[in-house]
Structure formats: C-alpha cells, structure tokens
C-alpha cells in the first residue's frame, strides 16, 4: 500500500522529548506527560494558534493504565482545546508514523485543517497486568477461579485474603514486553526472528558489533556537540538523551561477545514522545507559517511476522518505485531507519548505498520508545536534512507482527 500525496502537505514543526532509558532519566514522566510536552513544543514552534489545531493522532503501544482517551488527554494537557478530535493509534513500532500518515490522509480529504501527530511511550511506567484467574491450584485456590479481591476505590482493588497464596497462584504479565515484542500466533519474541534472520544472512557477532559501535559513537558525538538540542524539548531538568556510559557499554560487550541481540547491539526499552504539526501548503501560507518540509508520500507493507526484520528495505523500494511512477523525485541522499536490532545494520548499509544512514546514531544507542519511534526518527530526519543541506530524505521503520512503514520528505528553504 502506498499513497503519493496529490496535494502539498507540509510539516510546520517537529519536536521530541529526550529519550530516557528504562528506569532512567524520565522515570518521573508518564506517557501522557511526555506526549503533552512534545505536542506543546511542536505547536509552539510551528507558530500556530492552538485553537487552529483541530485534530490529533498519537501513537501509543503500552496503553494499559493510561486512562480514558490518552491522545486527547495529552493534547488538553498541552493546552490544545478540548474540542480537538483526537485518536490513539496502535501499529506497534510504526504507531507514530501511522499516526502521521493518517494525518496526511485527513488533510488530503479536507476532513481536518491542522493536525498534530506523533507518539508517546513510557515503558518505564507500564503497569504489570495481574491475571483475573488462578493459573495454578494451591491449598485454598483452585485453578480457573477468579482472584478474590475487594474494591478500594472507583477503579482500584486489593487482594482480599490469602495474599501470598493468591499471588503465587496467578500470573503477572509485563505488557511492555508482551504487547510490544511478542507475537502470540507463533509464540515468539521479535528477538528470535532477528536471530533467525542473522543466521540466514550469515552475519557474525563481530560484524554486527562493528556496526553497533558506530551507532553508539555517532549518538555520543551528536549529544556531546549538542546536535540534538534543536529538536528536543526538555522534560524538567532533563535536556539530553539518556545514553549508556561508555564503561557500561564495554562491560555489556565483554560479557556478551557472541550475542547477536544484546544490550550492546540491539535497541533497548525507552521513554519518549515526539510530535509534528502538518497542514496544507495553502493553509500554512494563510497562517503566515514557514514549513520545514513537504511530505511527498508514504508506503506500508505487511507480511509474515518472521519477515519484519527485512521489511524496511522492501517498503523503501516500494515507496521509491511509486514516487518514480508518479513523476516525483527519488534521488534521496539521507535516511533515518529504526535500528530495532543490530543484525539489520549490515543489510541497511548494503541496501541504502549512496545515502547517509542514521547520521546521529539510532535506536541501538538511543533506545526504542515503541509507539513514539516513528515520529522520533522523522523528527531527527527533518532536522538533519536542514542542518546538512539534504533536499530529499526518507524515514523507515519495521514493526512486530510483520511489516514496515516509510515516508518521504522534501526539505523546504
């Protein structure tokens, strides 16, 4: 599936919070807190009256415990009117890019005028899920029966009796792992598919770690030079991404030298929110706003869960073919592609020759905030395009369950 946009859809601003490690620098901020920061910064930087923003799409994967209508809650907390038409989008790792694609479609169809879109995720603050029924029998608990609880409030409960025994008899599920990384149809984690991909390709740990080291180097250099600062809105006192210290990285490498999906060479859980503001070129001119870039089109490909690792390459090819057939430019010189696993990096280097790839490092170094990831890479892309003088750029991301998204941008002066 692809959509080469028939109207000039422009990106007015793109902003993101810092990226926090799991239980790291953003632990005090929930997903809605982070979403509000990114939305507020994007709208402010766009120079748009918040009352003019009539729609919002926000990706979020681990939504348990966020309360009713998390996308709208983030918008209202950011100062947007409560008349806004907001939706939460869940397309696993591509949620935020899907949210932006939906925004483009609504602008083409003229069902909205100014849209804020992106994603938000706090994997640190995801709650544990307690199974409703006993999964094993004990002296006083029978498998298959429900937990015995009492109401503590409107939506809170306490275990009523035999506390330790009931806890031993039931299951606790981590949704950031189960909902974000586990394919229930085949009972496999995304990590297993990545390892199988590396085996088919013959990628060695030495090769993968070599590429991972470059991701870490570029991210650390960009952070030290303040190259992310123009895209980041601080979260409290946190203004920079939460990178692993160099000694911790070396320890991870030393302890797992043969692991093709370790904390050194694979993306790790992270907290972040990122948002963009999009509208038509005509409406931007009417509002006196200066766009950063034009969105040329996007593409989505779905397939077996086992093929998701290679899907970014296929979806980029699909999008560029569609752009070429439509008479649009395809001489892309820069790409931001999500680094879910380091085993993808040799493939990216081969497939995207002639393009600068993840100029400031990627998710292996920065972390992976699931529902915000697609907007994060698009935000980094548009700022890098303007900083380094790239006219045409691509963003691409795979997602668990089997698929990938890609989006094409043209920088505007």
C-alpha positions as CSV (number, residue, x, y, z in Angstrom):
1,X,0.0,0.0,0.0
2,X,1.3,3.5,-0.8
3,X,-0.1,7.0,-1.1
4,X,1.7,9.6,-3.2
5,X,0.1,12.7,-1.9
6,X,-1.8,14.7,-4.5
7,X,-1.7,17.9,-2.5
8,X,1.1,19.8,-0.9
9,X,1.1,18.6,2.7
10,X,3.7,20.4,4.7
11,X,5.4,19.8,8.0
12,X,5.5,23.0,10.1
13,X,7.4,21.8,13.1
14,X,8.8,18.6,14.7
15,X,9.8,18.3,18.3
16,X,10.6,15.5,20.7
17,X,11.4,15.0,24.4
18,X,14.8,13.5,25.4
19,X,14.9,9.7,25.2
20,X,15.1,8.1,28.6
21,X,16.4,4.7,29.4
22,X,14.2,2.1,31.1
23,X,14.0,3.2,34.7
24,X,16.2,6.1,33.7
25,X,16.1,9.9,33.5
26,X,12.4,10.2,32.5
27,X,11.1,7.8,35.2
28,X,9.0,10.5,36.8
29,X,7.2,11.3,33.5
30,X,4.3,9.2,32.3
31,X,3.4,8.7,28.6
32,X,0.7,11.5,28.7
33,X,3.2,13.9,30.4
34,X,5.7,13.3,27.7
35,X,3.1,13.5,25.0
36,X,1.9,16.9,26.3
37,X,5.5,18.2,26.2
38,X,6.1,17.1,22.6
39,X,2.7,18.3,21.4
40,X,3.0,21.7,23.1
41,X,6.5,22.2,21.7
42,X,5.6,21.2,18.2
43,X,2.6,23.6,18.1
44,X,4.6,26.4,19.6
45,X,7.5,26.0,17.2
46,X,5.0,25.8,14.3
47,X,3.7,29.3,15.2
48,X,0.2,28.0,15.1
49,X,-2.6,29.2,17.4
50,X,-3.5,26.1,19.4
51,X,-7.2,26.8,18.7
52,X,-6.4,26.2,15.0
53,X,-5.3,22.6,15.6
54,X,-8.5,20.6,15.0
55,X,-7.2,17.0,15.1
56,X,-4.5,14.9,16.7
57,X,-3.3,11.4,16.2
58,X,-0.9,10.0,18.8
59,X,0.7,6.5,18.7
60,X,1.0,4.5,21.9
61,X,1.6,0.8,22.3
62,X,1.6,0.1,26.0
63,X,-1.6,2.0,26.9
64,X,-2.7,-0.1,29.9
65,X,-3.3,2.2,32.9
66,X,-3.2,5.5,30.9
67,X,-6.9,6.2,31.5
68,X,-9.6,7.2,29.1
69,X,-8.6,8.8,25.7
70,X,-4.9,9.2,26.3
71,X,-4.3,11.1,23.0
72,X,-6.9,13.7,23.9
73,X,-5.6,13.9,27.5
74,X,-2.1,14.7,26.2
75,X,-3.5,17.4,23.9
76,X,-5.5,19.0,26.6
77,X,-2.6,18.9,29.0
78,X,-0.5,20.6,26.2
79,X,-3.0,23.5,26.1
80,X,-5.0,22.5,23.0
81,X,-8.8,23.0,23.1
82,X,-10.9,20.2,24.4
83,X,-12.9,20.3,21.1
84,X,-9.9,18.6,19.4
85,X,-10.7,15.3,17.6
86,X,-8.0,13.0,18.9
87,X,-7.3,9.4,18.5
88,X,-4.7,6.9,19.8
89,X,-3.0,4.8,17.2
90,X,-1.5,1.3,17.8
91,X,0.6,-0.2,15.0
92,X,3.3,-1.4,17.2
93,X,6.6,0.3,16.5
94,X,5.1,2.1,13.5
95,X,2.3,3.7,15.5
96,X,3.6,7.2,15.3
97,X,4.4,7.0,11.6
98,X,1.0,5.6,11.0
99,X,-0.5,8.5,13.0
100,X,1.3,11.0,10.7
101,X,0.1,9.1,7.6
102,X,-3.4,9.3,8.9
103,X,-3.0,13.0,9.4
104,X,-1.8,13.4,5.8
105,X,-4.9,11.5,4.5
106,X,-7.3,13.7,6.5
107,X,-5.6,16.8,5.1
108,X,-5.9,15.5,1.6
109,X,-9.6,14.6,2.1
110,X,-10.1,18.0,3.8
111,X,-11.7,16.4,6.9
112,X,-9.2,18.4,9.0
113,X,-7.2,21.6,8.6
114,X,-4.2,21.5,11.0
115,X,-3.2,18.2,12.7
116,X,-0.7,17.4,15.4
117,X,0.6,13.8,15.1
118,X,3.2,11.6,16.7
119,X,3.6,9.2,19.5
120,X,4.2,8.8,23.2
121,X,5.5,6.0,25.3
122,X,6.7,5.4,28.9
123,X,7.9,1.9,29.0
124,X,9.3,2.5,32.5
125,X,5.8,3.3,33.9
126,X,3.9,0.5,32.2
127,X,2.0,-1.4,34.9
128,X,2.1,-5.1,35.5
129,X,-1.0,-7.0,34.5
130,X,-2.4,-9.4,37.0
131,X,-4.3,-12.3,35.6
132,X,-8.0,-12.4,36.6
133,X,-8.0,-16.2,37.2
134,X,-5.7,-18.5,39.1
135,X,-3.3,-20.3,36.7
136,X,-2.4,-23.0,39.2
137,X,-4.0,-24.6,42.2
138,X,-2.9,-24.2,45.9
139,X,-4.4,-25.3,49.2
140,X,-7.1,-22.6,49.1
141,X,-7.1,-21.5,45.4
142,X,-8.5,-23.6,42.6
143,X,-7.1,-23.2,39.1
144,X,-9.5,-21.4,36.8
145,X,-11.4,-19.5,39.5
146,X,-11.1,-15.7,39.8
147,X,-8.9,-13.8,42.3
148,X,-10.7,-12.9,45.5
149,X,-10.4,-9.1,45.7
150,X,-12.2,-6.2,47.4
151,X,-12.9,-2.7,46.0
152,X,-10.6,0.0,47.2
153,X,-12.0,2.8,45.0
154,X,-13.7,3.5,41.7
155,X,-11.1,1.5,39.7
156,X,-8.8,0.1,42.3
157,X,-8.9,-3.3,44.1
158,X,-7.0,-5.1,46.9
159,X,-6.4,-8.8,47.3
160,X,-8.9,-9.7,49.9
161,X,-7.5,-12.7,51.6
162,X,-4.6,-15.3,51.5
163,X,-2.5,-12.6,49.9
164,X,0.7,-14.6,49.3
165,X,-1.1,-17.7,48.2
166,X,-3.2,-15.8,45.7
167,X,-0.2,-14.1,44.3
168,X,1.6,-17.4,43.9
169,X,-1.4,-18.9,42.1
170,X,-1.8,-16.2,39.4
171,X,0.3,-14.7,36.7
172,X,1.8,-11.2,36.3
173,X,2.4,-10.1,32.7
174,X,4.8,-7.3,31.7
175,X,2.9,-5.5,28.9
176,X,5.9,-3.6,27.6
177,X,7.3,-7.0,26.6
178,X,4.2,-8.9,25.8
179,X,2.2,-6.2,24.0
180,X,5.3,-4.7,22.3
181,X,7.6,-7.6,21.5
182,X,5.8,-10.9,21.5
183,X,3.9,-12.4,18.5
184,X,1.2,-14.6,20.1
185,X,0.3,-16.5,17.0
186,X,3.6,-18.2,16.8
187,X,4.6,-17.7,20.5
188,X,7.8,-16.0,19.5
189,X,9.6,-12.8,20.6
190,X,10.8,-10.4,17.9
191,X,14.3,-11.2,19.2
192,X,14.0,-14.8,18.0
193,X,13.1,-13.7,14.4
194,X,16.1,-11.3,14.4
195,X,18.4,-14.2,15.4
196,X,17.0,-16.4,12.7
197,X,17.4,-13.6,10.1
198,X,21.1,-13.2,11.1
199,X,21.7,-16.9,10.8
200,X,20.1,-16.9,7.3
201,X,22.3,-14.0,6.3
202,X,25.5,-15.4,7.9
203,X,26.1,-12.3,9.9
204,X,28.7,-12.8,12.7
205,X,28.7,-11.1,16.1
206,X,31.9,-9.3,15.1
207,X,30.2,-7.7,12.1
208,X,27.1,-6.8,14.0
209,X,29.0,-5.3,16.9
210,X,31.1,-3.3,14.5
211,X,28.0,-1.6,13.1
212,X,26.6,-1.2,16.6
213,X,29.7,0.5,17.8
214,X,29.3,3.1,15.1
215,X,25.7,3.8,16.2
216,X,27.0,4.4,19.7
217,X,29.8,6.6,18.5
218,X,27.6,8.8,16.4
219,X,25.0,9.3,19.1
220,X,27.5,10.1,21.7
221,X,29.2,12.6,19.4
222,X,25.9,14.2,18.5
223,X,25.0,14.5,22.1
224,X,28.3,16.0,23.2
225,X,28.1,18.6,20.4
226,X,24.5,19.5,21.2
227,X,23.3,18.4,17.7
228,X,20.0,17.1,19.1
229,X,19.2,20.2,21.1
230,X,17.2,22.0,18.3
231,X,14.8,19.0,18.1
232,X,14.5,18.4,21.9
233,X,12.1,20.0,24.3
234,X,13.4,19.4,27.9
235,X,11.4,17.3,30.3
236,X,12.0,19.1,33.6
237,X,15.8,19.2,34.1
238,X,16.4,16.5,31.5
239,X,17.6,18.1,28.2
240,X,19.7,15.3,26.7
241,X,19.2,11.7,25.7
242,X,20.0,9.1,28.3
243,X,22.9,7.3,26.7
244,X,24.6,4.3,28.4
245,X,28.0,5.3,29.8
246,X,31.0,4.1,27.8
247,X,32.2,1.7,30.6
248,X,28.7,0.1,30.8
249,X,28.8,-0.4,27.0
250,X,32.2,-2.1,27.1
251,X,31.0,-4.3,30.0
252,X,28.0,-5.3,28.0
253,X,30.2,-6.2,25.1
254,X,32.7,-8.1,27.2
255,X,30.0,-10.1,28.9
256,X,28.1,-11.0,25.8
257,X,30.6,-11.0,22.9
258,X,28.8,-13.7,20.9
259,X,25.2,-12.4,21.5
260,X,23.6,-11.1,18.3
261,X,20.8,-9.3,20.3
262,X,22.4,-8.0,23.4
263,X,22.1,-4.7,25.2
264,X,25.1,-3.6,23.2
265,X,23.9,-4.3,19.7
266,X,20.1,-4.2,19.9
267,X,17.6,-1.4,20.9
268,X,16.6,-1.3,24.5
269,X,13.3,-0.1,26.1
270,X,13.0,3.7,26.3
271,X,10.7,6.5,27.2
272,X,9.9,9.3,24.7
273,X,7.3,11.4,23.0
274,X,7.7,13.1,19.6
275,X,5.2,15.2,17.6
276,X,4.9,17.0,14.3
277,X,2.4,19.6,13.0
278,X,1.1,19.2,9.5
279,X,-1.2,21.1,7.2
280,X,-1.6,22.1,3.6
281,X,0.8,24.5,1.9
282,X,-2.1,26.8,1.2
283,X,-3.2,26.9,4.8
284,X,0.3,27.4,6.0
285,X,0.6,30.5,3.8
286,X,-2.7,31.8,5.1
287,X,-1.5,31.4,8.7
288,X,1.9,33.0,7.9
289,X,3.8,29.8,8.9
290,X,7.1,28.8,7.3
291,X,7.1,25.0,6.6
292,X,10.2,22.9,7.2
293,X,9.5,20.2,4.7
294,X,6.9,18.7,2.3
295,X,5.7,15.2,2.8
296,X,5.8,13.6,-0.7
297,X,4.1,10.3,0.3
298,X,4.3,7.2,2.4
299,X,4.1,3.4,2.0
300,X,3.2,0.5,4.2
301,X,3.9,-3.2,3.6
302,X,2.7,-6.1,5.7
303,X,3.7,-9.7,5.7
304,X,4.6,-12.7,7.9
305,X,6.0,-11.8,11.4
306,X,9.2,-13.6,10.5
307,X,9.9,-11.2,7.7
308,X,9.7,-7.9,9.7
309,X,13.5,-7.5,10.1
310,X,14.0,-7.1,6.3
311,X,10.7,-5.2,5.7
312,X,12.2,-1.6,5.9
313,X,14.3,-2.3,2.8
314,X,11.3,-3.6,0.9
315,X,9.0,-0.8,1.9
316,X,11.6,1.9,0.9
317,X,11.9,0.2,-2.5
318,X,8.1,0.1,-2.8
319,X,7.8,3.8,-2.0
320,X,10.6,5.0,-4.3
321,X,9.1,2.9,-7.2
322,X,5.7,4.6,-6.6
323,X,7.3,8.0,-6.4
324,X,9.1,7.4,-9.7
325,X,6.0,6.2,-11.4
326,X,4.2,9.4,-10.3
327,X,7.0,11.5,-11.7
328,X,8.3,12.6,-8.3
329,X,12.0,12.9,-7.4
330,X,13.7,9.9,-5.9
331,X,17.3,11.0,-5.6
332,X,17.3,10.5,-1.8
333,X,20.6,11.3,0.0
334,X,19.7,10.7,3.6
335,X,17.6,8.1,5.5
336,X,16.7,7.6,9.2
337,X,15.7,3.9,9.6
338,X,14.9,2.5,13.0
339,X,17.6,0.2,14.4
340,X,15.4,-2.4,16.1
341,X,18.3,-4.9,16.1
342,X,21.9,-4.6,15.0
343,X,21.5,-7.5,12.7
344,X,19.7,-5.1,10.4
345,X,22.6,-2.7,10.0
346,X,24.7,-4.6,7.5
347,X,21.6,-5.0,5.4
348,X,20.8,-1.3,5.6
349,X,24.4,-0.4,4.6
350,X,24.1,-2.6,1.5
351,X,20.5,-1.6,0.5
352,X,20.9,2.2,1.1
353,X,24.2,2.8,-0.6
354,X,24.7,6.4,-1.6
355,X,22.6,7.6,1.4
356,X,23.7,8.8,4.8
357,X,22.2,6.4,7.3
358,X,21.3,7.5,10.8
359,X,23.7,10.4,10.8
360,X,23.5,10.8,14.6
361,X,23.1,7.2,15.5
362,X,19.9,5.2,16.0
363,X,17.8,3.2,18.4
364,X,20.7,0.8,19.3
365,X,22.4,3.8,21.0
366,X,19.3,5.9,21.9
367,X,16.7,3.3,22.8
368,X,13.4,2.3,21.4
369,X,10.2,4.1,22.6
370,X,7.8,1.8,20.7
371,X,4.7,4.0,20.0
372,X,6.8,7.2,19.6
373,X,9.6,5.7,17.5
374,X,8.3,6.6,14.0
375,X,7.8,10.3,14.9
376,X,11.2,10.3,16.6
377,X,13.1,9.2,13.5
378,X,11.1,11.6,11.4
379,X,11.9,14.5,13.7
380,X,15.6,13.7,13.7
381,X,15.4,13.3,9.9
382,X,13.9,16.7,9.1
383,X,16.3,18.5,11.4
384,X,19.3,16.6,10.0
385,X,18.2,17.4,6.4
386,X,18.1,21.1,7.2
387,X,21.4,21.0,9.1
388,X,23.4,19.2,6.4
389,X,21.6,20.5,3.3
390,X,19.8,17.4,2.1
391,X,16.9,18.1,-0.2
392,X,15.3,14.7,-0.1
393,X,15.1,12.3,2.8
394,X,13.5,9.0,3.9
395,X,12.3,7.6,7.2
396,X,11.6,3.9,7.6
397,X,10.6,1.6,10.5
398,X,9.7,-2.0,10.9
399,X,7.1,-3.3,13.3
400,X,6.5,-6.5,15.1
401,X,3.9,-8.8,13.7
402,X,5.4,-8.3,10.2
403,X,5.6,-5.1,8.3
404,X,7.2,-1.7,7.8
405,X,6.4,1.9,7.0
406,X,8.3,4.5,5.0
407,X,7.8,8.2,4.5
408,X,9.5,10.6,2.0
409,X,10.3,14.3,2.7
410,X,11.4,17.2,0.6
411,X,13.1,20.0,2.6
412,X,11.9,23.5,2.0
413,X,14.0,26.6,2.3
